[in-house]
Amino acid sequence: MLDLFKQSLPYLTVLGSVGAFCFAVFKYLHTQHINAKNKRFEQFNKIFEWVAGRTADGQTLVDTQQAMAVYQLSEFYEYRDMSLPIIEYYLAQTVQESDSSLFRASLLYSKAKLSENV
């Protein structure tokens, strides 16, 4: 029995090393995935601040910056359940404007884009 253990020890050592390496790679990739997901949500959150027309420190944005932020919302499909109600709110607020106004056009575009895959 001891002989069998001594003969299989190099194989068990290699197997353990391969297992530890695979775990380390998995842990690294998982951490990178979580970091990327968190960074993407931070970007989305910043875009939402801009959609509201203000920066995080309270500065007012010009209309073109706000419209650009609305266009960028369409890139965040994974958060469309949060985006669409806000877009609907702003569409209701701008109902008196022409559909070709910059802000309203960006709202309509983003709504259509986010609604494509619902």
N, CA, C and O of each residue as an XYZ file, in Angstrom:
472
protein
N       0.819     -1.189      0.000
C       0.000      0.000      0.000
C       0.872      1.267      0.000
O       0.599      2.229     -0.718
N       1.917      1.237      0.816
C       2.839      2.363      0.870
C       3.570      2.521     -0.447
O       3.846      3.637     -0.888
N       3.883      1.393     -1.074
C       4.527      1.437     -2.389
C       3.631      2.111     -3.429
O       4.100      2.906     -4.243
N       2.359      1.790     -3.393
C       1.401      2.388     -4.330
C       1.317      3.899     -4.110
O       1.253      4.670     -5.068
N       1.318      4.310     -2.855
C       1.265      5.736     -2.528
C       2.510      6.446     -3.043
O       2.415      7.532     -3.617
N       3.663      5.848     -2.845
C       4.917      6.456     -3.302
C       4.955      6.561     -4.823
O       5.477      7.532     -5.372
N       4.402      5.561     -5.498
C       4.392      5.593     -6.960
C       3.412      6.644     -7.507
O       3.669      7.262     -8.540
N       2.306      6.837     -6.814
C       1.298      7.778     -7.316
C       1.509      9.197     -6.798
O       0.826     10.114     -7.255
N       2.419      9.407     -5.874
C       2.665     10.741     -5.312
C       3.036     11.781     -6.370
O       2.498     12.887     -6.318
N       3.927     11.490     -7.328
C       4.224     12.507     -8.361
C       2.986     12.882     -9.191
O       2.810     14.043     -9.559
N       2.142     11.902     -9.477
C       0.933     12.175    -10.250
C      -0.055     13.015     -9.442
O      -0.685     13.931     -9.970
N      -0.180     12.689     -8.153
C      -1.064     13.466     -7.283
C      -0.558     14.901     -7.126
O      -1.354     15.837     -7.057
N       0.752     15.070     -7.071
C       1.339     16.397     -6.966
C       1.042     17.215     -8.219
O       0.657     18.381     -8.130
N       1.220     16.607     -9.367
C       0.924     17.293    -10.623
C      -0.568     17.608    -10.709
O      -0.947     18.709    -11.110
N      -1.403     16.663    -10.339
C      -2.842     16.866    -10.368
C      -3.251     18.002     -9.427
O      -4.098     18.824     -9.777
N      -2.662     18.049     -8.255
C      -2.936     19.132     -7.310
C      -2.487     20.475     -7.849
O      -3.182     21.477     -7.685
N      -1.329     20.500     -8.492
C      -0.832     21.750     -9.078
C      -1.744     22.232    -10.206
O      -2.043     23.422    -10.305
N      -2.176     21.315    -11.043
C      -3.088     21.670    -12.133
C      -4.405     22.182    -11.559
O      -4.962     23.159    -12.060
N      -4.902     21.532    -10.519
C      -6.143     21.973     -9.872
C      -5.998     23.365     -9.275
O      -6.896     24.194     -9.420
N      -4.880     23.635     -8.605
C      -4.641     24.951     -8.019
C      -4.526     26.012     -9.106
O      -5.036     27.121     -8.952
N      -3.853     25.670    -10.209
C      -3.727     26.607    -11.329
C      -5.100     26.922    -11.924
O      -5.419     28.084    -12.176
N      -5.899     25.897    -12.142
C      -7.240     26.097    -12.711
C      -8.107     26.955    -11.788
O      -8.850     27.817    -12.256
N      -8.013     26.723    -10.496
C      -8.771     27.523     -9.539
C      -8.324     28.980     -9.589
O      -9.155     29.887     -9.566
N      -7.014     29.205     -9.658
C      -6.489     30.572     -9.708
C      -6.963     31.285    -10.977
O      -7.332     32.459    -10.928
N      -6.952     30.585    -12.100
C      -7.423     31.177    -13.359
C      -8.910     31.494    -13.261
O      -9.346     32.572    -13.667
N      -9.684     30.562    -12.726
C     -11.123     30.785    -12.561
C     -11.380     31.991    -11.657
O     -12.205     32.846    -11.980
N     -10.685     32.058    -10.544
C     -10.861     33.166     -9.591
C     -10.502     34.502    -10.246
O     -11.207     35.495    -10.064
N      -9.414     34.525    -10.999
C      -8.998     35.749    -11.701
C     -10.066     36.185    -12.705
O     -10.450     37.355    -12.731
N     -10.544     35.257    -13.525
C     -11.552     35.588    -14.537
C     -12.858     36.036    -13.891
O     -13.515     36.958    -14.375
N     -13.226     35.383    -12.800
C     -14.448     35.759    -12.087
C     -14.329     37.176    -11.518
O     -15.270     37.964    -11.604
N     -13.178     37.493    -10.941
C     -12.943     38.826    -10.398
C     -12.970     39.874    -11.503
O     -13.529     40.955    -11.317
N     -12.375     39.568    -12.645
C     -12.389     40.496    -13.776
C     -13.817     40.734    -14.271
O     -14.184     41.856    -14.619
N     -14.611     39.671    -14.298
C     -16.009     39.782    -14.720
C     -16.794     40.681    -13.760
O     -17.552     41.546    -14.200
N     -16.617     40.481    -12.478
C     -17.307     41.295    -11.469
C     -16.871     42.749    -11.576
O     -17.709     43.649    -11.508
N     -15.574     42.994    -11.744
C     -15.067     44.361    -11.879
C     -15.638     45.044    -13.118
O     -16.014     46.215    -13.067
N     -15.701     44.318    -14.226
C     -16.257     44.880    -15.463
C     -17.747     45.187    -15.291
O     -18.228     46.216    -15.764
N     -18.459     44.314    -14.628
C     -19.883     44.523    -14.387
C     -20.107     45.748    -13.504
O     -21.004     46.549    -13.768
N     -19.298     45.895    -12.458
C     -19.414     47.061    -11.578
C     -19.069     48.357    -12.303
O     -19.727     49.379    -12.109
N     -18.038     48.310    -13.137
C     -17.643     49.495    -13.898
C     -18.752     49.891    -14.871
O     -19.043     51.075    -15.042
N     -19.360     48.907    -15.498
C     -20.448     49.182    -16.443
C     -21.634     49.822    -15.725
O     -22.257     50.740    -16.258
N     -21.951     49.342    -14.513
C     -23.057     49.942    -13.771
C     -22.718     51.367    -13.346
O     -23.591     52.234    -13.352
N     -21.472     51.619    -12.979
C     -21.056     52.980    -12.635
C     -21.212     53.908    -13.840
O     -21.637     55.054    -13.695
N     -20.868     53.409    -15.028
C     -21.041     54.196    -16.246
C     -22.526     54.488    -16.487
O     -22.904     55.610    -16.824
N     -23.348     53.467    -16.310
C     -24.796     53.624    -16.480
C     -25.336     54.657    -15.488
O     -26.146     55.510    -15.852
N     -24.890     54.576    -14.254
C     -25.337     55.501    -13.223
C     -24.959     56.947    -13.586
O     -25.754     57.870    -13.407
N     -23.751     57.124    -14.092
C     -23.301     58.457    -14.511
C     -24.150     58.971    -15.675
O     -24.517     60.145    -15.712
N     -24.453     58.097    -16.611
C     -25.300     58.479    -17.748
C     -26.674     58.919    -17.246
O     -27.240     59.893    -17.741
N     -27.205     58.198    -16.263
C     -28.519     58.564    -15.726
C     -28.489     59.936    -15.072
O     -29.458     60.689    -15.167
N     -27.390     60.267    -14.411
C     -27.263     61.609    -13.836
C     -27.323     62.649    -14.950
O     -27.980     63.681    -14.812
N     -26.639     62.371    -16.045
C     -26.618     63.304    -17.174
C     -27.990     63.412    -17.835
O     -28.387     64.487    -18.284
N     -28.711     62.289    -17.892
C     -30.067     62.316    -18.465
C     -30.938     63.273    -17.659
O     -31.777     63.982    -18.216
N     -30.737     63.289    -16.366
C     -31.506     64.190    -15.500
C     -31.109     65.652    -15.701
O     -31.795     66.556    -15.223
N     -30.002     65.884    -16.406
C     -29.600     67.246    -16.715
C     -28.609     67.846    -15.744
O     -28.344     69.048    -15.786
N     -28.056     67.018    -14.866
C     -27.092     67.505    -13.877
C     -25.937     66.515    -13.735
O     -26.091     65.312    -13.946
N     -24.777     67.059    -13.370
C     -23.633     66.204    -13.060
C     -23.733     65.782    -11.603
O     -24.605     66.258    -10.876
N     -22.852     64.896    -11.174
C     -22.871     64.410     -9.792
C     -22.673     65.536     -8.786
O     -23.190     65.471     -7.671
N     -21.929     66.566     -9.171
C     -21.704     67.680     -8.244
C     -22.733     68.802     -8.411
O     -22.559     69.885     -7.853
N     -23.802     68.553     -9.174
C     -24.912     69.491     -9.255
C     -24.862     70.512    -10.369
O     -25.752     71.357    -10.467
N     -23.850     70.458    -11.209
C     -23.767     71.411    -12.317
C     -24.806     71.059    -13.385
O     -25.033     69.889    -13.691
N     -25.423     72.086    -13.934
C     -26.428     71.893    -14.976
C     -25.737     71.639    -16.308
O     -24.762     72.306    -16.651
N     -26.254     70.666    -17.055
C     -25.726     70.343    -18.380
C     -26.494     71.122    -19.443
O     -27.645     71.508    -19.237
N     -25.854     71.341    -20.556
C     -26.557     71.941    -21.689
C     -27.394     70.865    -22.371
O     -27.162     69.671    -22.178
N     -28.362     71.292    -23.165
C     -29.304     70.364    -23.800
C     -28.618     69.293    -24.636
O     -29.037     68.135    -24.640
N     -27.564     69.682    -25.344
C     -26.890     68.697    -26.204
C     -26.235     67.599    -25.367
O     -26.243     66.435    -25.767
N     -25.676     67.947    -24.227
C     -25.066     66.929    -23.362
C     -26.137     65.988    -22.820
O     -25.933     64.776    -22.750
N     -27.257     66.545    -22.446
C     -28.356     65.736    -21.933
C     -28.890     64.800    -23.023
O     -29.166     63.630    -22.760
N     -29.029     65.314    -24.226
C     -29.512     64.485    -25.339
C     -28.515     63.372    -25.664
O     -28.914     62.242    -25.948
N     -27.227     63.690    -25.623
C     -26.206     62.662    -25.869
C     -26.279     61.571    -24.814
O     -26.096     60.395    -25.127
N     -26.542     61.946    -23.575
C     -26.664     60.954    -22.505
C     -27.849     60.029    -22.762
O     -27.761     58.824    -22.525
N     -28.950     60.584    -23.244
C     -30.118     59.759    -23.556
C     -29.784     58.765    -24.666
O     -30.169     57.598    -24.597
N     -29.067     59.231    -25.687
C     -28.636     58.314    -26.748
C     -27.778     57.186    -26.182
O     -27.903     56.037    -26.604
N     -26.922     57.509    -25.243
C     -26.044     56.493    -24.655
C     -26.822     55.458    -23.853
O     -26.367     54.323    -23.713
N     -27.976     55.823    -23.329
C     -28.791     54.844    -22.604
C     -29.090     53.619    -23.446
O     -29.208     52.512    -22.920
N     -29.213     53.812    -24.750
C     -29.563     52.697    -25.636
C     -28.465     51.639    -25.708
O     -28.700     50.538    -26.206
N     -27.274     51.960    -25.217
C     -26.173     50.997    -25.203
C     -26.215     50.066    -23.993
O     -25.463     49.094    -23.927
N     -27.083     50.360    -23.052
C     -27.152     49.582    -21.815
C     -28.416     48.722    -21.799
O     -29.336     48.970    -21.019
N     -28.450     47.713    -22.665
C     -29.619     46.835    -22.760
C     -29.932     46.146    -21.438
O     -31.096     45.942    -21.096
N     -28.895     45.793    -20.704
C     -29.120     45.038    -19.476
C     -29.872     45.830    -18.419
O     -30.383     45.250    -17.461
N     -29.949     47.151    -18.577
C     -30.659     47.998    -17.620
C     -31.916     48.621    -18.230
O     -32.420     49.625    -17.727
N     -32.412     48.035    -19.295
C     -33.555     48.635    -19.984
C     -34.808     48.686    -19.119
O     -35.647     49.568    -19.304
N     -34.948     47.754    -18.178
C     -36.123     47.779    -17.302
C     -36.130     49.016    -16.414
O     -37.195     49.459    -15.982
N     -34.967     49.573    -16.136
C     -34.886     50.821    -15.385
C     -34.964     52.024    -16.321
O     -35.511     53.065    -15.956
N     -34.423     51.884    -17.513
C     -34.336     53.009    -18.443
C     -35.674     53.359    -19.072
O     -36.024     54.535    -19.169
N     -36.416     52.363    -19.497
C     -37.655     52.631    -20.230
C     -38.674     53.460    -19.433
O     -39.266     54.375    -20.004
N     -38.904     53.184    -18.148
C     -39.844     54.049    -17.414
C     -39.374     55.503    -17.311
O     -40.190     56.423    -17.359
N     -38.071     55.709    -17.170
C     -37.536     57.069    -17.098
C     -37.698     57.763    -18.445
O     -38.055     58.940    -18.507
N     -37.432     57.029    -19.522
C     -37.618     57.590    -20.862
C     -39.087     57.958    -21.073
O     -39.399     59.020    -21.614
N     -39.982     57.071    -20.643
C     -41.423     57.360    -20.757
C     -41.793     58.614    -19.962
O     -42.604     59.421    -20.416
N     -41.208     58.775    -18.793
C     -41.456     59.960    -17.971
C     -41.045     61.231    -18.722
O     -41.809     62.193    -18.795
N     -39.850     61.222    -19.268
C     -39.371     62.402    -19.990
C     -40.151     62.636    -21.286
O     -40.333     63.780    -21.701
N     -40.604     61.575    -21.916
C     -41.457     61.747    -23.106
C     -42.768     62.435    -22.726
O     -43.259     63.294    -23.458
N     -43.323     62.058    -21.590
C     -44.557     62.704    -21.119
C     -44.298     64.172    -20.771
O     -45.152     65.029    -20.996
N     -43.123     64.453    -20.226
C     -42.777     65.829    -19.863
C     -42.549     66.715    -21.088
O     -42.716     67.933    -21.021
N     -42.169     66.099    -22.200
C     -41.836     66.864    -23.409
C     -42.879     66.690    -24.513
O     -42.589     66.929    -25.686
N     -44.077     66.280    -24.147
C     -45.117     65.996    -25.140
C     -45.445     67.235    -25.979
O     -45.857     67.099    -27.131
N     -45.273     68.425    -25.431
C     -45.564     69.649    -26.175
C     -44.483     69.980    -27.193
O     -44.710     70.808    -28.075
N     -43.314     69.355    -27.095
C     -42.218     69.630    -28.030
C     -42.395     68.837    -29.325
O     -43.103     67.831    -29.365
N     -41.752     69.301    -30.351
C     -41.738     68.586    -31.626
C     -40.894     67.316    -31.484
O     -39.908     67.293    -30.747
N     -41.291     66.271    -32.194
C     -40.516     65.023    -32.158
C     -39.124     65.196    -32.745
O     -38.257     64.343    -32.559
N     -38.912     66.292    -33.451
C     -37.593     66.529    -34.034
C     -36.687     67.361    -33.123
O     -35.528     67.604    -33.458
N     -37.211     67.800    -31.971
C     -36.333     68.520    -31.036
C     -35.257     67.548    -30.555
O     -35.495     66.346    -30.442
N     -34.102     68.073    -30.281
C     -32.950     67.226    -29.979
C     -33.206     66.272    -28.818
O     -32.951     65.073    -28.933
N     -33.697     66.786    -27.722
C     -33.913     65.948    -26.532
C     -35.006     64.921    -26.783
O     -34.837     63.744    -26.464
N     -36.110     65.352    -27.344
C     -37.224     64.416    -27.591
C     -36.840     63.368    -28.638
O     -37.217     62.203    -28.506
N     -36.109     63.758    -29.656
C     -35.662     62.790    -30.665
C     -34.755     61.736    -30.033
O     -34.841     60.556    -30.371
N     -33.897     62.157    -29.126
C     -33.019     61.192    -28.455
C     -33.828     60.247    -27.569
O     -33.515     59.061    -27.469
N     -34.867     60.776    -26.928
C     -35.740     59.918    -26.109
C     -36.449     58.879    -26.973
O     -36.494     57.699    -26.625
N     -36.998     59.319    -28.093
C     -37.709     58.404    -28.993
C     -36.766     57.340    -29.562
O     -37.125     56.167    -29.660
N     -35.566     57.764    -29.932
C     -34.581     56.819    -30.466
C     -34.224     55.757    -29.422
O     -34.236     54.560    -29.711
N     -33.906     56.209    -28.206
C     -33.502     55.275    -27.152
C     -34.640     54.342    -26.775
O     -34.417     53.158    -26.524
N     -35.854     54.865    -26.735
C     -37.010     54.018    -26.428
C     -37.158     52.922    -27.475
O     -37.344     51.753    -27.138
N     -37.076     53.304    -28.743
C     -37.200     52.317    -29.827
C     -36.082     51.288    -29.763
O     -36.319     50.090    -29.923
N     -34.881     51.753    -29.533
C     -33.715     50.852    -29.504
C     -33.816     49.872    -28.342
O     -33.559     48.679    -28.508
N     -34.190     50.373    -27.162
C     -34.291     49.501    -25.982
C     -35.502     48.581    -26.044
O     -35.504     47.515    -25.429
N     -36.525     48.982    -26.778
C     -37.745     48.163    -26.886
C     -37.615     47.065    -27.930
O     -38.437     46.150    -27.960
N     -36.598     47.135    -28.788
C     -36.416     46.125    -29.852
C     -36.317     44.721    -29.301
O     -36.902     43.796    -29.864
N     -35.603     44.544    -28.229
C     -35.317     43.196    -27.727
C     -36.150     42.821    -26.507
O     -35.791     41.903    -25.769
N     -37.249     43.519    -26.291
C     -38.085     43.215    -25.119
C     -38.960     42.051    -25.415
O     -39.741     41.633    -24.560
